[in-house]
Amino acid sequence: MLMTREAAVRPARVTVFESFSFQITVLLMLALAMPAATIFFGLGLQDYRPGGIQNSLFAAFTGIAVGLLLLRKLTAFPGVGAFGYILPSFVTSYGLILVALFAVRYDYSRLFLSTSFALAVAGAFLLSYTIERNARRRFFVVPHGCMAPILYIEGVEWIMMSAPVLPQDRESAIVADLRYDHAPEWEHMLAKAAVRGHPVYHTKQLGESLTGRVSIEHLSENSFGSLMPNLAFVKIKRFLDIAGVLLLLPIILPVMAVISVLILLDSRGPVLFFQERMGYRGRPFWMYKFRTMRARSPLADQGAAIEDAMTKDEDERITRVGRILRRLRLDELPQVINVLKGEMSLIGPRPEAVPLSRWYETELPFYLYRHIVRPGITGWAQVNQGHVTDLEAVNQKLTYDFYYIKNFSAWLDMLIALRTIPTMLSGYGSR
């Protein structure tokens, strides 16, 4: 049984609280039916025009449904707790509804929508808290084939099966190495499980969905077809990048002006720093950053250039203002110019300095493949791992990059954007 794309990022549900039908029912009763009964009947229908009542009900229903769908999409990816994404999800859904109502000038009740929004958020927090208290991922493991890569994953209960007998609970999920030549009785059990509705997962796909990484050790030439990014989204993403930068410019231009003055007052040298990075389809480009280090001459020796491109912990070359900019990632703001030029995206694998990239290509298998999408200002590896330079850490970073490429979508980009904000505020992974 092959997993769907949704199943590949959301392991089997363990409680009724996690089903969409249960969640939407609870939120509609709490954030639609209850405020409707309280406001419309408690305060009197004469206070509202019929059109306003209908519009408010439809707007609240849409806000609840879209907010819940958005929340479930964002939290489907590994290592994502729901609590941090409840408010952004429902603010987005209700905000879009209000913009639409304002644009078409339809009547609606502000009191009803604000009450519905507050109750929807409260209900989502209550559901998430209940799930966190009661949910524990449990998988029944077929003890044949390559199982070692997943059994080390923490926070999951692995139950090793001793005989090809189906678990009694119909919701129980089974994981097996589906590329292994199982004995006939085990193959019959797996087929029977799939027919009866048990989720059946392949070890490699389940490992990716639980860790957010794609294993490099087991990649082969035949694996790259499954790592091809969504080509339709590639074109849409370019439009979204341009639109996003244009919307952000009025906000970031004043900030960039202030930063420029601070850099000039803090140390001698230019405001901007230009570095050749490896870009889309393996083409080098000049990336713009605010200068955070003392100005220095370029190095001709390749070994020295590689060493110079690595930023170390507590690097003495970093200026006082530069240390703050790097911690908050504000030194990356000039890269919006690279985005407008088509050299970068707002979100994608971080581009490496050309000397580093060429070194990694000679030392790490499949490293070149990360250039199949445009590099980004922020990315999946950045919000999960942070800044790295040594080969072992870069190899692990590559597994995050491949996961991003394989699950290339608007939902994952939205999640990365939301996770970038606390990453910036905390200074996680900066050097």
N, C-alpha and C positions, 0 to 999 in steps of 0.2 A: 504494500500500500504506500503510495507516494504521498508526501506531505504537500499541502497547499502552501502558497507563499505566506498566508496568515499563520498557519500552523508552524511554519519554520521559525517564526519569531515569538510565538506565544505557546509555551508548553501547556500540556493538558490542564484544564481547570480542575480544582480540587474541591470546591464548594459551590453550592447553588448561588451564593452571593456574587460569584464571578460571571454568571451568565448574563448576556445582554438583556434578555427578556425580563429577568428579575430586576436588574438595575433600572431599566427604563420604566418599569411599572412603579417601582418605589418612588423614583424622582417625579413622575407625572402625578402620582397621588399627593406627594408632599408639596411640590412646587407649582402645580397647576390646579388640581381639584381643590386643595385646601384654601389657597388664597382666593380662588374664584368664589367659593362658598362664603368665605368670611367677608370679603369686600363687597361683592355684588349683591349678596342677600343681606348681609349684616348692615351695610350702609345704605342700601336701597338702590334698586335699579334705576330710579328716576335721576340719579346723579350722573348716569352715563348714557351717551347716545348709542343706539344699537350697533352702528358701525364701529364705534370705539371698543365695544365689548368683544365683538367678533375678531377685530384686529389684534386686540390684546391677547386673547386666547390663542390665536394662531401664532403670534409672535413668541409667546412663552413656550408653546409646544415646540416650535422650531428651535428656539434657543436651548431648550433642555436636550432635545435629540442631537443637535449638532455638537453641543458641548460635550455630551457623553461619548459620542463617536470620536471626537477629536481627542478626548482624554484616553480612550481605549487604544487609539492608534499610537499615541505618544508613549504610553506605558507598555506597549507590546514588545518593545526592544529590551534587551537584557540589561540588568543592573539598574533599572529605572523604577523608583518608588513613586506611587501616585500622588503623594501629598504635595510635592512641589509643583505639580502641573495641573491641579484642580482649578485654582484661581485663574491662571492664564487661559485655560481651555474655555471656561465659562465667560470670562471677560471678553474673549474673542468672539464667541458665538452670540452673546447678547449684544455686544458692541456692533457687530455686523447687522443684526436685526434692527437696532435703533437707527443706524445710518440709513438703512433701506427705508424705514418708516419715515424718517425725516426727508429723504430724497423725494418720495412720492407724495408727501404731505398727507398721510393717512392719520386719522384720529386714533389715539391709544391712551391708555391709563398709565401714567408714570408710577403711581402708587402700586398698581398691580404688577408691573414689570420689575420694579425694584424689589418688591416682596418676593416675587417668584425667583429672581436671581439669587437673593440671599438664602432662600430655602433650598434651591438647587445646589448651591455651594455647600451648605451645611449637610444636606443629604449625601452628597458625594464624599465628603470627609467622613461621615458616619459609616458609609459602605466600605471605604478604603480602610478605616480603622478596624472594622469587623474582619475584613479579609486578611489584614496583616496579623491579627490575633489568631486566626483559625487556619490560615492557609500554610501548607507545607508541601512542596513538590515531592511526589512519590512516583517512582518508576520501577516497574518489574523488568528485570534484566535477563535476557536470554544469554546463558553463560558460554557462548561460543563465538569465535571470531575475535576481532580486535575491539576489546571493550576498555582496555586500560586508559585511553585518553580521556574518558568521561568520568570514570569512577573517582577521580581526585577532586572533582568539582564540589565545592562546599555548599551548604544550604539546601541540599537535595537528599532525600532518603532513597537509597538504592537497595532494592530487594532482589537478591539473586534467586532465580527460579531453579528448582532442582529437578523438575519434570515438566514435560510439555502439556500442562494443565492450565486452562484459563483461570485468571483470578475471578472470584465471585462477584466483586463489584464491577458493574458494567462500565463505570467511568475510569477504571484503572487503565493507566497508560503502559504500554510495553515498548521497550527499546531493544533493538537487535542490530547486529552488523548484517545488513541486507545484501552485502556483496559476498558474504561467506556462504559456502555450499553446505547448508544445514541438512541434517538427517531428515528423512521424509516425515517423521512424526512431529518434528519441530516446525517444518514448513507448513504442515497441515494445521498446526495450532495457530501460527501467525495468520494464515488465510482465514481461519475460523474467527480469530479475534477481529480482523478487519471487517468481516461480514457482519458480525454482531455489534459493531460500533465502537470497539475499543480503539483508542488512538494508538497507532503503531509508528514508531519513529526510527529512523536510521541514525546510528551513533554519530556519524560525522555532522549531520544537520542539527541534531539535538545539541551537540557540543558547541556548535557555532551560536545557536540561539540562547544558550545559557551563559556564554562567556563574552559574546560580542566580538569574537575573533575568528578568523579563518585560518586553520592550520596550514602552515607552509610545508611542513615536513612530508605531508602526504599528497602534495600537489603533483600533478603530472601534466604533460601537454594536453591530455584529454580533459583536464579539469577546467581549463580556461573558458570553455564555452559557458559553463555555469556562472562564471565571474564577469561575464559581459554586462556592462551597465545598461540601464534602461535607455535605449537610444532616443525614444520619443521624449523622455524627460530631459535629455541633454539639451535639446532645442528650447524647451519651455524654461529650463533653468537659466539659460542665457538671458532671456527676456526678463525673468524675475530678478536676476542680478542687476541689470540696468535700472529697472524700476525701483529696486530697493535702494540703490546708491542715490538716485535722484531724490527719493523721499528723505533719505538720511542727511543729505548735504546741508540743508538749512540748520540742522542740529550740530553736525560735526565741524563745519567750517569755523564757527567762533571758537570752538574748543581747540582746533588746530592752530588758530592764530595765537591764542594764549600760550600754547605749548611752544610755539616757535620763539616767542619772546623769552620764555624761561630758559630755553636751550642756549640762546645767544648770551644771556646774562650769566649762565652757569659756567660755560667753558668756550674756548676758542674753537672755531671751525664752522663748517656749514650746518644749516638746520637739518637738511635731509641727508640720508646715507643711501647710496646706491650700491646694490650688490647683485652680481650675476647669479641667478638661480635657475635650476632645471625646471622646465615648465611642461605644458600640455604637449603630448606626443613626443616628449624628449627634446623639445626645442628650448634652448637657453633664452632667458629674458632678463632685463634689468628691473629688479624689484625695489620699490621705494619704501623707506622707513624713516622715522625720526632718528636722528643721530643720538645714540645713548652712550657711546664710547668716545674716548679722546681720539682725535684725528690721527691717522697713521698712514704711512706709505704702503702701496700694494706690494706683495711679495711675489717674486718670480719663481722661487723654488717650490715644487709641487708639495713636498712633505711639509714645508713651512706654511704653505697656503692652507693645507688641510688642518694643521694645528691652529692656525690663526682663525679659521672659520668656526672652530668649536668654542662655545661660550662655557666657561667653567663656573662652578659654584663660587660665589664671592669673588668674581673676576675683578682684578684691580684696574682694568681698563675702563670699567663702567663709571660714568659720572654720577654726581649726586642726584640731579634731576633724572638722568637716565635710569637709575635704579628704581625710582618711583614709576616711571613710564613703563618699564619692562614688567614690573610687578602687576600693574593694572592693564597690561597689553595695549596701552595707548600709543606706543611706538609704532603699532601696525596700521594706524589710521590712514597714512598716505597711500596705502595699498588700494584704496578705492579708485585711485587713478589707474592702477593695473587692471582692476575689474572693468572699468569703462573701456579700456583698450582691448579687452578680450583675452588678456594674458592670464588672468586669475578669475576665480569665482569668490563669492562671499563665503562659501562653505565648500571644503574639499580637503584632500591631503595637503599638509603643509609642504611648500617647495623647499628643497635643500639647496645650499650653496653648491655651485657646479663642482668644485674640487671634491666636496664630500659625496655628492651624488655619484660621481664617476668612481670614487673609491668603493662606495657601497655596492655599485653594480658588479664590481669585480669580486666582491667578497660574499654577497648575499644572493641566493638563487631567486629568480623572478622579480628582483627589485625594480627592474625597468617597467614592469607591468603597471605600477602605481601611476604612471604618467598617462594612462588611458583616459583619465578625466582631468579637468582643469584643477590646478592646485587652489587652495582656499586660504582665506585669512584665518579661519578657524576650522576645526575638523573633528571627526570622531576620535582620532588618536589623542588630540590635544585635550579634550574634555575627560578622557579616560586615563591618560598616562602622563601628559605634560611634556616638557622639553627633554630630549635625550640626545646623546652623541655616540656612546660606545656601541660596538657592533651588536652585542647581545640585546641591548635595549632597543636598538634600531630594528633588529629582527622581530622583536615583539611588537613594535610599533607598526611594522609592515602587516602583521596579522589583523590589526585594527583597520588599517587602510583597505585591505582586501575585503573585510566585512562591509565597510562603507560602500565599496564599488559593487559588491554583490547585492546589497540591499538599497541601492541608489534610488532614492525616492524623496518626494516633497515632505513626507512624514518624518523621515530620518533627519532631513535638513532642519525642519522645524524644531525637532528635539535638540539637535546640536546647538541651534541658536538660543534656545531657552537655557540650556546647560552652560553656555558660554558666559552668561551674565554672572552666576555665582562663582564660576571659575575666575573671572576677572576680579571680582570683589575680594576673593580669598587669596589671590596670587598663586593658586595651585599650579605647580609645574614650571614656574617662571625661573629665569636665571639672569 
